[in-house]
Amino acid sequence: MAPRIPLPVKKFYESAPKSHQILMLKLREDILEIVPNALEVVSYGMPAFKVDGNIVAGILANKNHRSEEHTSE
């Protein structure tokens, strides 16, 4: 099970359309399974995951679409 969601991030998930929340939370679990030491933050207006001070993934939901953003070096 994924760790507790930090309050600022939780508020972002709760503000997303209900139809998107289930997928967003599943993506969160998947990301934390792959990168368990990631710090959850809100960055660039979306829930994001930091490792060693760098954003490595983010989840964004809009009215008509959802997006998973990831980075690599």
DAURDA-V280255 format. One record per pair of residues at least 4 apart in sequence whose ideal C-beta (glycine too) atoms are under 6 Angstrom apart, sorted by the first residue. I is the first residue (numbers start at 1). J is the second residue. D is the distance in whole Angstrom. If there is no record, write none. Layout:
BEGIN
i = (I:I)
j = (J:J)
d = (D:D)
END
This chain:
BEGIN
i = (2:2:5:5:6:8:9:9:9:12:12:13:13:16:16:16:16:20:20:20:23:24:24:27:27:31:31:32:35:38:38:39:41:41:43:43:46:46:47:48:48:49:49:50:51:56:57:58:59:60:61)
j = (29:32:9:10:40:42:40:42:47:42:47:21:24:20:21:24:61:24:61:66:66:59:61:59:68:49:57:36:51:49:51:50:48:50:48:55:58:60:59:55:58:56:57:55:56:71:70:69:68:67:66)
d = (5:5:5:4:5:5:5:6:5:6:5:6:6:5:5:6:4:6:4:5:6:5:6:5:6:6:5:6:6:4:5:4:5:6:4:6:5:4:5:5:4:5:5:6:5:6:5:4:6:5:5)
END
